[in-house]
Amino acid sequence: MSFQIPWDTFSWSPLFGGMLLGVSGLVLLAFNGRIAGISGIVGGLLKPRKSEFSWRLLFLSGMVIAGLTAPQFGFEYPDLSSLAPSISPMIAVLAGLLVGIGTRLANGCTSGHGICGMGRLSKRSIAATLIFMTAAFVTVFLRLHA
């Protein structure tokens, strides 16, 4: 039995998005010697060093501009209205704080460990990614089935 991709229903946006993430991480590492971990980039803006402020601001601005201009290039936003969570704002704030604490404990986030670190075959990043993905799977399972 062979696997065939149904090209007539294949969505190219995730493929191009993943390629852009990889290229942006590679360019930042090659030209600036920095890992494209978004939590670290944002954290560096909160306690800025003069020599690092501009590239961090440009990187984050590029992310926002790319997201806002994507429809002009034929990329459509997915309809996420059916995924709207039925939780209170207080639970959402608590969840955000827990994600922030986890990011701090892991010394990085999904972009830093999951994309850049695993791409560099970092053992620490592979372990961190396995742990936070397992925690995500368990959380979703408990949220939906418990």
TORDRENZA-738202 format. One line per field, with one value per residue: residue number from 1; residue in one letter; x, y, z of N, C-alpha, C in turn. Coordinates in nm, 4 decimals, always signed. Layout:
! residues N
resi NUM|...
resn a|...
nx X|...
ny Y|...
nz Z|...
cax X|...
cay Y|...
caz Z|...
cx X|...
cy Y|...
cz Z|...
This chain:
! residues 146
resi 1|2|3|4|5|6|7|8|9|10|11|12|13|14|15|16|17|18|19|20|21|22|23|24|25|26|27|28|29|30|31|32|33|34|35|36|37|38|39|40|41|42|43|44|45|46|47|48|49|50|51|52|53|54|55|56|57|58|59|60|61|62|63|64|65|66|67|68|69|70|71|72|73|74|75|76|77|78|79|80|81|82|83|84|85|86|87|88|89|90|91|92|93|94|95|96|97|98|99|100|101|102|103|104|105|106|107|108|109|110|111|112|113|114|115|116|117|118|119|120|121|122|123|124|125|126|127|128|129|130|131|132|133|134|135|136|137|138|139|140|141|142|143|144|145|146
resn m|s|f|q|i|p|w|d|t|f|s|w|s|p|l|f|g|g|m|l|l|g|v|s|g|l|v|l|l|a|f|n|g|r|i|a|g|i|s|g|i|v|g|g|l|l|k|p|r|k|s|e|f|s|w|r|l|l|f|l|s|g|m|v|i|a|g|l|t|a|p|q|f|g|f|e|y|p|d|l|s|s|l|a|p|s|i|s|p|m|i|a|v|l|a|g|l|l|v|g|i|g|t|r|l|a|n|g|c|t|s|g|h|g|i|c|g|m|g|r|l|s|k|r|s|i|a|a|t|l|i|f|m|t|a|a|f|v|t|v|f|l|r|l|h|a
nx +0.0842|+0.0644|+0.1329|-0.0354|-0.0406|-0.3233|-0.3255|-0.5086|-0.6516|-0.4633|-0.3136|-0.1108|-0.0231|+0.0578|+0.2958|+0.4573|+0.4643|+0.6016|+0.8451|+0.9237|+0.9524|+1.1698|+1.3692|+1.3847|+1.4766|+1.7250|+1.8530|+1.8679|+2.0348|+2.2639|+2.3474|+2.3355|+2.4006|+2.2189|+1.9516|+1.6289|+1.4236|+1.1196|+1.0230|+1.2602|+1.3473|+1.1445|+1.1704|+1.4237|+1.3602|+1.2219|+1.4122|+1.6190|+1.9305|+2.1416|+2.2725|+2.1257|+1.8591|+1.7440|+1.7502|+1.5896|+1.3425|+1.2915|+1.2728|+1.0449|+0.8569|+0.8550|+0.7333|+0.4725|+0.3916|+0.4079|+0.2044|-0.0181|-0.0194|-0.0399|-0.2878|-0.2930|-0.1206|-0.2406|-0.2759|-0.4950|-0.6718|-0.7404|-1.0666|-1.1377|-1.3450|-1.5046|-1.3448|-1.3358|-1.2636|-1.4471|-1.4029|-1.3396|-1.2249|-1.0402|-0.9335|-0.8080|-0.6094|-0.4651|-0.3780|-0.2112|-0.0145|+0.0918|+0.2026|+0.3993|+0.5585|+0.6425|+0.7892|+0.9960|+1.1114|+1.2008|+1.3929|+1.3336|+1.1140|+0.8599|+0.9416|+1.2156|+1.3269|+1.1811|+1.1882|+1.4355|+1.6310|+1.5945|+1.6475|+1.9190|+1.9994|+2.0155|+2.0501|+1.9355|+1.7273|+1.5739|+1.4917|+1.3466|+1.1446|+1.0129|+0.9126|+0.7420|+0.5625|+0.4471|+0.3253|+0.1407|-0.0203|-0.1310|-0.2661|-0.4587|-0.5986|-0.7012|-0.8549|-1.0498|-1.1594|-1.1845
ny -0.1170|+0.2150|+0.5562|+0.8399|+1.1808|+1.3832|+1.6014|+1.7849|+1.8768|+1.9667|+2.1929|+2.4633|+2.6696|+2.6025|+2.4634|+2.6564|+2.8439|+2.7016|+2.6701|+2.9393|+2.9968|+2.8303|+2.9355|+3.2003|+3.1575|+3.0394|+3.2479|+3.4457|+3.3153|+3.2706|+3.5303|+3.6897|+3.5415|+3.4535|+3.2776|+3.2089|+3.2338|+3.3195|+3.3977|+3.4644|+3.6719|+3.8634|+3.8937|+4.0105|+4.2597|+4.3670|+4.4049|+4.5847|+4.5834|+4.8213|+4.7589|+4.5453|+4.6006|+4.7009|+4.4930|+4.3018|+4.4337|+4.4773|+4.2107|+4.1115|+4.2981|+4.2332|+3.9806|+4.0490|+4.2209|+4.0448|+3.8647|+4.0338|+4.1164|+3.8861|+3.7960|+3.9603|+3.8390|+3.6109|+3.4221|+3.2750|+3.3419|+3.0919|+2.9675|+3.0000|+3.0149|+2.8112|+2.6990|+2.8484|+2.8965|+2.7887|+2.9203|+3.0999|+3.4427|+3.4679|+3.2113|+3.1912|+3.3886|+3.2764|+3.0416|+3.1539|+3.2673|+3.0326|+2.9171|+3.1067|+3.0733|+2.8094|+2.8440|+2.9997|+2.8217|+2.6226|+2.7524|+2.8625|+2.8615|+2.7174|+2.7952|+2.8539|+2.6134|+2.4033|+2.4576|+2.5892|+2.4785|+2.1980|+2.1761|+2.2215|+1.9949|+1.9886|+1.8346|+1.9145|+2.0791|+1.8949|+1.7267|+1.9152|+1.9848|+1.7380|+1.7097|+1.9410|+1.9006|+1.6566|+1.7361|+1.9144|+1.7404|+1.5803|+1.7779|+1.8680|+1.6285|+1.5834|+1.8150|+1.7812|+1.5282|+1.4698
nz +0.0000|-0.0899|-0.0074|-0.1119|-0.1906|-0.1889|-0.4195|-0.5202|-0.3048|-0.1373|+0.0881|+0.0408|+0.2020|+0.4777|+0.4206|+0.2893|+0.4964|+0.6969|+0.5651|+0.5493|+0.8219|+0.8848|+0.7122|+0.8068|+1.0668|+1.0081|+0.8689|+1.0679|+1.2517|+1.0920|+1.0095|+1.2359|+1.4502|+1.6376|+1.8035|+1.6847|+1.8908|+2.0043|+2.2574|+2.3874|+2.2249|+2.2615|+2.5391|+2.5458|+2.4496|+2.6585|+2.8553|+2.7353|+2.5586|+2.4225|+2.1785|+2.0832|+2.0555|+1.8132|+1.6111|+1.7313|+1.7526|+1.4790|+1.3864|+1.5268|+1.4342|+1.1643|+1.1787|+1.2605|+1.0500|+0.8330|+0.8999|+0.8854|+0.6185|+0.4684|+0.3437|+0.1145|-0.0530|-0.1332|+0.0654|+0.2916|+0.5936|+0.8316|+0.9231|+1.2416|+1.4135|+1.5134|+1.6990|+1.9223|+2.2572|+2.5439|+2.7960|+3.0981|+3.1151|+3.3240|+3.3547|+3.1083|+3.1368|+3.3491|+3.2218|+3.0270|+3.1937|+3.3040|+3.0748|+3.0226|+3.2532|+3.2131|+2.9777|+3.0744|+3.2604|+3.0877|+2.9528|+2.7019|+2.4119|+2.1962|+1.9418|+1.9718|+2.0871|+1.9560|+1.6769|+1.6008|+1.7803|+1.7565|+1.4880|+1.4919|+1.6090|+1.8865|+2.1932|+2.4349|+2.3434|+2.1998|+2.4075|+2.5627|+2.3785|+2.3445|+2.6033|+2.6377|+2.4279|+2.4992|+2.7381|+2.6278|+2.4742|+2.6790|+2.8246|+2.6371|+2.5982|+2.8589|+2.8864|+2.6894|+2.7381|+3.0079
cax +0.0000|+0.1455|+0.0691|-0.0349|-0.0936|-0.4316|-0.2791|-0.6187|-0.7004|-0.3457|-0.2987|+0.0293|+0.0110|+0.1418|+0.4273|+0.5320|+0.4846|+0.7091|+0.9701|+0.9605|+1.0039|+1.3044|+1.4612|+1.4065|+1.5635|+1.8582|+1.9112|+1.9024|+2.1511|+2.3813|+2.3925|+2.3360|+2.4464|+2.1125|+1.8466|+1.4992|+1.3278|+1.0385|+1.0181|+1.3873|+1.3521|+1.0570|+1.2348|+1.5321|+1.3026|+1.1773|+1.5350|+1.7000|+2.0691|+2.1392|+2.3176|+2.0374|+1.7198|+1.6916|+1.7226|+1.4757|+1.2226|+1.2702|+1.2294|+0.9052|+0.7755|+0.8402|+0.6332|+0.3403|+0.3622|+0.3827|+0.0706|-0.1204|-0.0192|-0.0513|-0.4001|-0.2629|-0.0399|-0.3198|-0.2895|-0.6194|-0.6768|-0.8360|-1.1837|-1.1166|-1.4578|-1.5575|-1.2494|-1.3373|-1.2736|-1.5565|-1.3425|-1.3478|-1.1025|-0.9454|-0.8657|-0.7193|-0.4946|-0.3887|-0.3115|-0.1017|+0.0921|+0.1560|+0.2866|+0.5161|+0.6435|+0.7038|+0.8896|+1.1099|+1.1751|+1.2648|+1.4891|+1.2975|+0.9767|+0.8465|+1.0219|+1.3576|+1.3624|+1.1171|+1.2287|+1.5797|+1.7124|+1.5888|+1.7167|+2.0620|+2.0154|+2.0493|+1.9879|+1.8521|+1.6069|+1.4940|+1.4284|+1.2462|+1.0319|+0.9389|+0.8408|+0.6274|+0.4609|+0.3761|+0.2371|+0.0311|-0.1109|-0.2018|-0.3583|-0.5719|-0.6775|-0.7761|-0.9539|-1.1576|-1.2157|-1.1971
cay +0.0000|+0.3365|+0.6801|+0.9432|+1.3092|+1.4330|+1.7357|+1.8770|+1.9321|+2.0006|+2.3348|+2.5019|+2.7710|+2.5515|+2.4280|+2.7809|+2.9020|+2.6265|+2.7049|+3.0747|+2.9871|+2.7728|+3.0301|+3.3154|+3.1106|+3.0198|+3.3790|+3.5112|+3.2460|+3.2888|+3.6687|+3.7596|+3.4501|+3.4438|+3.1780|+3.2737|+3.1981|+3.4399|+3.4423|+3.5295|+3.7987|+3.9560|+3.9192|+4.1047|+4.3935|+4.4155|+4.4506|+4.6016|+4.6297|+4.9145|+4.6954|+4.4369|+4.6439|+4.7227|+4.3693|+4.2364|+4.5059|+4.4493|+4.0716|+4.1027|+4.3774|+4.1524|+3.8768|+4.1113|+4.2692|+3.9272|+3.8145|+4.1282|+4.1294|+3.7548|+3.7848|+4.0305|+3.7485|+3.4928|+3.3320|+3.3033|+3.3068|+2.9831|+2.9998|+2.9407|+3.0496|+2.6922|+2.6575|+2.9458|+2.8262|+2.8281|+2.9351|+3.2359|+3.5209|+3.4416|+3.0856|+3.2224|+3.4599|+3.1770|+2.9553|+3.2316|+3.2758|+2.9012|+2.9020|+3.1910|+3.0075|+2.6939|+2.8955|+3.0435|+2.7010|+2.5474|+2.8417|+2.8816|+2.8316|+2.6243|+2.8383|+2.8393|+2.4720|+2.3150|+2.4827|+2.6165|+2.3833|+2.0647|+2.1876|+2.2137|+1.8659|+2.0119|+1.7342|+1.9861|+2.1229|+1.7759|+1.6870|+2.0168|+1.9730|+1.6165|+1.7347|+2.0311|+1.8416|+1.5583|+1.8129|+1.9676|+1.6291|+1.5439|+1.8874|+1.8635|+1.5087|+1.6079|+1.9217|+1.7316|+1.3995|+1.4490
caz +0.0000|-0.0972|+0.0362|-0.2146|-0.1459|-0.2764|-0.4543|-0.5478|-0.1781|-0.0569|+0.1193|+0.0310|+0.3015|+0.5868|+0.3690|+0.2712|+0.6285|+0.7606|+0.4970|+0.5911|+0.9587|+0.8787|+0.6488|+0.8956|+1.1746|+0.9528|+0.8382|+1.1945|+1.3067|+1.0059|+0.9995|+1.3639|+1.5543|+1.7382|+1.7858|+1.6650|+1.9951|+2.0179|+2.3971|+2.4157|+2.1516|+2.3337|+2.6681|+2.5222|+2.4327|+2.7887|+2.9208|+2.6140|+2.5469|+2.3106|+2.0548|+2.0425|+2.0500|+1.6774|+1.5387|+1.7960|+1.7118|+1.3368|+1.3721|+1.5714|+1.3418|+1.0436|+1.2051|+1.2620|+0.9151|+0.7484|+0.9314|+0.8392|+0.4723|+0.4039|+0.2492|-0.0107|-0.1340|-0.1629|+0.1804|+0.3640|+0.7349|+0.8550|+1.0052|+1.3735|+1.4994|+1.5806|+1.8014|+2.0314|+2.3849|+2.6331|+2.9278|+3.1502|+3.0935|+3.4314|+3.3201|+2.9955|+3.1919|+3.4241|+3.1235|+2.9700|+3.2930|+3.3129|+2.9558|+3.0463|+3.3535|+3.1468|+2.8849|+3.1559|+3.3160|+2.9799|+2.8860|+2.5626|+2.3726|+2.0851|+1.8272|+2.0039|+2.1030|+1.8589|+1.5383|+1.5873|+1.8553|+1.6960|+1.3598|+1.5210|+1.6765|+2.0268|+2.2805|+2.5317|+2.2744|+2.1688|+2.5333|+2.5982|+2.2853|+2.3806|+2.7286|+2.6246|+2.3402|+2.5811|+2.8273|+2.5462|+2.4423|+2.8019|+2.8560|+2.5433|+2.6293|+2.9836|+2.8620|+2.6030|+2.7769|+3.1526
cx +0.0894|+0.0626|+0.0789|-0.1001|-0.2041|-0.4042|-0.3920|-0.6757|-0.5858|-0.3376|-0.1501|+0.0707|+0.0947|+0.2828|+0.5130|+0.5593|+0.5977|+0.8442|+1.0161|+1.0131|+1.1467|+1.4058|+1.4885|+1.4955|+1.7070|+1.9271|+1.9530|+2.0267|+2.2766|+2.4356|+2.4035|+2.3854|+2.3451|+2.0124|+1.7123|+1.3953|+1.2473|+1.0321|+1.1477|+1.4000|+1.2658|+1.1174|+1.3489|+1.4836|+1.2597|+1.2945|+1.6371|+1.8445|+2.0708|+2.1741|+2.2217|+1.8931|+1.6663|+1.6610|+1.6042|+1.3445|+1.1902|+1.2182|+1.0824|+0.8126|+0.7517|+0.7378|+0.4921|+0.3004|+0.3319|+0.2435|-0.0408|-0.1296|-0.0367|-0.1701|-0.3751|-0.1816|-0.1110|-0.3332|-0.4126|-0.6051|-0.7754|-0.9516|-1.1691|-1.2339|-1.5139|-1.4656|-1.2462|-1.3555|-1.3886|-1.5019|-1.3516|-1.2177|-0.9974|-0.8671|-0.7685|-0.5940|-0.4049|-0.3125|-0.1936|+0.0154|+0.1658|+0.2461|+0.4137|+0.6125|+0.7149|+0.8124|+1.0153|+1.1852|+1.2534|+1.3734|+1.4603|+1.1567|+0.9766|+0.9290|+1.1705|+1.4016|+1.3103|+1.1625|+1.3801|+1.6658|+1.7115|+1.6561|+1.8677|+2.0974|+2.0626|+1.9746|+1.8937|+1.7206|+1.5158|+1.4211|+1.3186|+1.1235|+0.9484|+0.8554|+0.7223|+0.5225|+0.3804|+0.2788|+0.1189|-0.0701|-0.1953|-0.3051|-0.4801|-0.6595|-0.7628|-0.8863|-1.0741|-1.2286|-1.2325|-1.3033
cy +0.1243|+0.4578|+0.7821|+1.0691|+1.3518|+1.5801|+1.8341|+1.9388|+1.9753|+2.1508|+2.3695|+2.5998|+2.7162|+2.5155|+2.5534|+2.8485|+2.8334|+2.6572|+2.8450|+3.0766|+2.9349|+2.8689|+3.1490|+3.2765|+3.0934|+3.1531|+3.4509|+3.4468|+3.2750|+3.4315|+3.7414|+3.6707|+3.4286|+3.3352|+3.2505|+3.2203|+3.3222|+3.4885|+3.5124|+3.6643|+3.9031|+3.9919|+4.0182|+4.2459|+4.4528|+4.4657|+4.4767|+4.6414|+4.7132|+4.8471|+4.5884|+4.4801|+4.6469|+4.5910|+4.2954|+4.3010|+4.4791|+4.3072|+4.0566|+4.1822|+4.3005|+4.0415|+3.9340|+4.1566|+4.1527|+3.8711|+3.9042|+4.1363|+3.9967|+3.7442|+3.8569|+3.9435|+3.6153|+3.3936|+3.3717|+3.2642|+3.1923|+3.0306|+2.9257|+2.9652|+2.9283|+2.6447|+2.7511|+2.8735|+2.8783|+2.8337|+3.0804|+3.3107|+3.4945|+3.3128|+3.1098|+3.2945|+3.3627|+3.0844|+3.0273|+3.2447|+3.1435|+2.8740|+2.9848|+3.1303|+2.8871|+2.7348|+2.9367|+2.9221|+2.6241|+2.6281|+2.8554|+2.8374|+2.7361|+2.6662|+2.8190|+2.6942|+2.3876|+2.3345|+2.4942|+2.5115|+2.2446|+2.0643|+2.1802|+2.0824|+1.8819|+1.9114|+1.8004|+2.0308|+2.0064|+1.7298|+1.7861|+2.0050|+1.8495|+1.6395|+1.8274|+1.9802|+1.7351|+1.6291|+1.8699|+1.8577|+1.5909|+1.6511|+1.8848|+1.7426|+1.5306|+1.7116|+1.8692|+1.6085|+1.3795|+1.5389
cz +0.0000|-0.0557|-0.0759|-0.1596|-0.2417|-0.3124|-0.4804|-0.4197|-0.0875|-0.0358|+0.1237|+0.1402|+0.4172|+0.5412|+0.3519|+0.4054|+0.7029|+0.6975|+0.5373|+0.7345|+0.9596|+0.8201|+0.7406|+1.0136|+1.1280|+0.9249|+0.9668|+1.2565|+1.2243|+1.0100|+1.1328|+1.4784|+1.6652|+1.7005|+1.7775|+1.7637|+2.0303|+2.1621|+2.4367|+2.3462|+2.2211|+2.4687|+2.6563|+2.4959|+2.5655|+2.8732|+2.8110|+2.6400|+2.4194|+2.1780|+2.0028|+2.0219|+1.9064|+1.6050|+1.5989|+1.7528|+1.5647|+1.3152|+1.4107|+1.4810|+1.2122|+1.0605|+1.1983|+1.1214|+0.8214|+0.7736|+0.8790|+0.6876|+0.3988|+0.3081|+0.1161|-0.1057|-0.1594|-0.0496|+0.2591|+0.5098|+0.7527|+0.9417|+1.1380|+1.4672|+1.5734|+1.6929|+1.9214|+2.1649|+2.4698|+2.7756|+2.9705|+3.1204|+3.2011|+3.4052|+3.2048|+3.0445|+3.2695|+3.3293|+3.0600|+3.0651|+3.3067|+3.1917|+2.9725|+3.1464|+3.2914|+3.0488|+2.9595|+3.2122|+3.2095|+2.9090|+2.7376|+2.5347|+2.2541|+1.9652|+1.8538|+2.0128|+1.9871|+1.7161|+1.5285|+1.6574|+1.7957|+1.5597|+1.3753|+1.5903|+1.8210|+2.1144|+2.3813|+2.4672|+2.2381|+2.2943|+2.5728|+2.5091|+2.3159|+2.5068|+2.7065|+2.5274|+2.4148|+2.6755|+2.7505|+2.5124|+2.5640|+2.8369|+2.7663|+2.5727|+2.7538|+2.9619|+2.7836|+2.6573|+2.9267|+3.2116
